[in-house]
Amino acid sequence: MQDTEPDTFVLQTWPEKFSDMLKEIGIESEAKEIGTDDLEKGDYYSRIFAHTARMITNRGCLDVKNSNIDAIQIIQKG
């Protein structure tokens, strides 16, 4: 390791990473555990159209505070 690199690494989930990024620009949010929000239980894309992805991975959810947006779901396509 280089001298400029930290000795310890903090493991974070995707919602925790996005919450930290939002905090840097002044948006208050809270990372939720994967699979605990009702937002995550529905279908992500319609199966009617040919160009929609078949394989979708749920990466978690964020609750946004003091905003018109209630929640953000993080999904991975592919």
Backbone as CSV, one residue per row, in Angstrom:
resi,resn,N_x,N_y,N_z,CA_x,CA_y,CA_z,C_x,C_y,C_z
1,MET,0.815,-1.182,0.000,0.000,0.000,0.000,0.865,1.254,0.000
2,GLN,0.334,2.281,-0.566,1.014,3.570,-0.585,0.836,4.276,0.758
3,ASP,1.691,5.222,1.043,1.585,5.985,2.285,0.348,6.864,2.303
4,THR,-0.152,7.240,1.125,-1.315,8.124,1.057,-2.631,7.373,1.209
5,GLU,-2.609,6.043,1.125,-3.822,5.249,1.249,-4.111,4.943,2.719
6,PRO,-5.395,4.980,3.098,-5.719,4.657,4.496,-5.508,3.166,4.778
7,ASP,-5.255,2.857,6.042,-5.018,1.471,6.453,-6.306,0.679,6.571
8,THR,-7.409,1.347,6.840,-8.685,0.653,7.000,-9.657,1.095,5.921
9,PHE,-10.535,0.188,5.555,-11.559,0.460,4.560,-12.918,0.242,5.215
10,VAL,-13.817,1.170,4.998,-15.162,1.065,5.556,-16.055,0.439,4.491
11,LEU,-16.622,-0.727,4.799,-17.529,-1.386,3.867,-18.898,-0.718,3.948
12,GLN,-19.416,-0.304,2.786,-20.709,0.349,2.732,-21.572,-0.311,1.674
13,THR,-22.873,-0.320,1.930,-23.815,-0.792,0.925,-24.051,0.340,-0.073
14,TRP,-24.698,0.020,-1.208,-24.989,1.050,-2.207,-25.845,2.176,-1.639
15,PRO,-26.899,1.880,-0.872,-27.668,2.986,-0.295,-26.841,3.878,0.629
16,GLU,-25.930,3.307,1.390,-25.073,4.112,2.264,-24.143,5.005,1.450
17,LYS,-23.620,4.481,0.345,-22.749,5.283,-0.526,-23.519,6.458,-1.125
18,PHE,-24.725,6.184,-1.644,-25.528,7.244,-2.243,-25.973,8.259,-1.193
19,SER,-26.270,7.805,0.003,-26.652,8.708,1.078,-25.502,9.656,1.426
20,ASP,-24.279,9.141,1.457,-23.104,9.980,1.713,-22.888,10.987,0.580
21,MET,-23.108,10.562,-0.671,-22.966,11.477,-1.809,-24.001,12.594,-1.751
22,LEU,-25.232,12.236,-1.377,-26.280,13.248,-1.260,-25.994,14.211,-0.115
23,LYS,-25.405,13.705,0.959,-25.072,14.550,2.106,-24.045,15.611,1.706
24,GLU,-23.122,15.262,0.800,-22.101,16.206,0.340,-22.700,17.390,-0.409
25,ILE,-23.862,17.205,-1.040,-24.492,18.308,-1.771,-25.668,18.897,-0.993
26,GLY,-25.781,18.535,0.283,-26.756,19.169,1.155,-28.134,18.537,1.194
27,ILE,-28.278,17.315,0.718,-29.562,16.614,0.750,-29.515,15.562,1.845
28,GLU,-30.457,15.644,2.753,-30.501,14.731,3.893,-31.276,13.470,3.510
29,SER,-30.658,12.312,3.723,-31.313,11.043,3.394,-30.871,9.966,4.371
30,GLU,-31.622,8.869,4.360,-31.327,7.750,5.250,-31.354,6.459,4.439
31,ALA,-30.299,5.672,4.533,-30.222,4.384,3.839,-31.082,3.359,4.573
32,LYS,-31.854,2.590,3.796,-32.684,1.532,4.385,-32.096,0.175,4.031
33,GLU,-32.456,-0.810,4.799,-31.991,-2.165,4.539,-32.686,-2.720,3.292
34,ILE,-31.986,-3.539,2.535,-32.514,-4.078,1.279,-33.729,-4.956,1.562
35,GLY,-34.801,-4.709,0.795,-36.008,-5.519,0.884,-36.985,-5.122,1.963
36,THR,-36.765,-3.999,2.643,-37.654,-3.611,3.739,-38.716,-2.594,3.341
37,ASP,-38.618,-1.997,2.163,-39.557,-0.951,1.741,-40.575,-1.530,0.758
38,ASP,-41.817,-1.011,0.808,-42.855,-1.456,-0.134,-42.503,-1.106,-1.569
39,LEU,-41.716,-0.073,-1.760,-41.281,0.350,-3.096,-40.519,-0.766,-3.814
40,GLU,-39.817,-1.595,-3.085,-38.974,-2.642,-3.656,-39.734,-3.919,-4.030
41,LYS,-40.993,-4.012,-3.687,-41.730,-5.258,-3.894,-42.391,-5.385,-5.269
42,GLY,-42.532,-4.288,-6.002,-43.204,-4.322,-7.298,-42.262,-4.637,-8.450
43,ASP,-42.838,-4.748,-9.676,-42.030,-4.952,-10.879,-41.317,-3.657,-11.233
44,TYR,-40.113,-3.789,-11.782,-39.320,-2.620,-12.133,-39.642,-2.133,-13.544
45,TYR,-39.826,-3.060,-14.466,-40.075,-2.730,-15.860,-41.239,-3.551,-16.382
46,SER,-41.860,-3.044,-17.425,-42.930,-3.791,-18.085,-42.326,-4.903,-18.925
47,ARG,-42.964,-6.037,-18.978,-42.478,-7.160,-19.784,-43.067,-7.141,-21.199
48,ILE,-43.884,-6.124,-21.513,-44.547,-6.062,-22.817,-43.575,-5.633,-23.908
49,PHE,-42.679,-4.715,-23.606,-41.800,-4.137,-24.619,-40.524,-4.959,-24.754
50,ALA,-40.012,-5.053,-25.971,-38.853,-5.906,-26.256,-37.548,-5.345,-25.684
51,HIS,-37.419,-4.044,-25.549,-36.146,-3.456,-25.134,-35.986,-3.325,-23.619
52,THR,-36.926,-3.817,-22.861,-36.776,-3.746,-21.412,-35.936,-4.911,-20.904
53,ALA,-35.202,-4.630,-19.866,-34.300,-5.653,-19.317,-35.079,-6.743,-18.592
54,ARG,-34.594,-7.962,-18.675,-35.212,-9.093,-17.976,-34.574,-9.313,-16.609
55,MET,-33.294,-9.030,-16.502,-32.582,-9.261,-15.247,-32.374,-7.931,-14.536
56,ILE,-33.007,-7.761,-13.389,-32.904,-6.544,-12.591,-32.497,-6.935,-11.175
57,THR,-31.524,-6.242,-10.625,-31.074,-6.503,-9.266,-31.406,-5.304,-8.388
58,ASN,-32.073,-5.545,-7.298,-32.400,-4.503,-6.337,-31.180,-4.248,-5.461
59,ARG,-30.729,-3.006,-5.413,-29.567,-2.643,-4.602,-29.929,-1.920,-3.317
60,GLY,-31.205,-1.589,-3.140,-31.611,-0.951,-1.900,-32.432,0.299,-2.126
61,CYS,-32.698,1.009,-1.042,-33.612,2.144,-1.070,-33.120,3.222,-0.105
62,LEU,-33.439,4.479,-0.438,-33.120,5.623,0.415,-34.396,6.378,0.745
63,ASP,-34.521,6.848,1.966,-35.580,7.782,2.331,-34.991,9.179,2.291
64,VAL,-35.591,10.058,1.487,-35.112,11.434,1.360,-35.952,12.312,2.283
65,LYS,-35.297,13.163,3.048,-35.988,14.020,4.016,-36.026,15.456,3.505
66,ASN,-37.084,16.188,3.888,-37.253,17.601,3.538,-37.228,17.840,2.037
67,SER,-37.929,16.976,1.281,-37.950,17.084,-0.173,-39.294,16.597,-0.699
68,ASN,-39.597,16.937,-1.949,-40.796,16.419,-2.597,-40.641,14.944,-2.953
69,ILE,-39.429,14.465,-2.978,-39.154,13.055,-3.275,-39.157,12.287,-1.958
70,ASP,-39.991,11.247,-1.879,-40.086,10.459,-0.645,-39.001,9.402,-0.544
71,ALA,-38.759,8.687,-1.655,-37.805,7.580,-1.619,-37.116,7.440,-2.968
72,ILE,-35.918,6.867,-2.933,-35.162,6.568,-4.146,-34.794,5.092,-4.085
73,GLN,-35.090,4.369,-5.158,-34.713,2.950,-5.230,-33.522,2.824,-6.155
74,ILE,-32.544,2.050,-5.738,-31.336,1.822,-6.530,-31.446,0.434,-7.145
75,ILE,-31.467,0.378,-8.487,-31.545,-0.910,-9.170,-30.408,-1.022,-10.168
76,GLN,-30.051,-2.260,-10.484,-29.001,-2.540,-11.469,-29.629,-3.314,-12.603
77,LYS,-29.419,-2.853,-13.817,-29.979,-3.483,-15.006,-28.910,-4.334,-15.663
78,GLY,-29.320,-5.493,-16.145,-28.354,-6.261,-16.909,-28.220,-7.658,-16.585
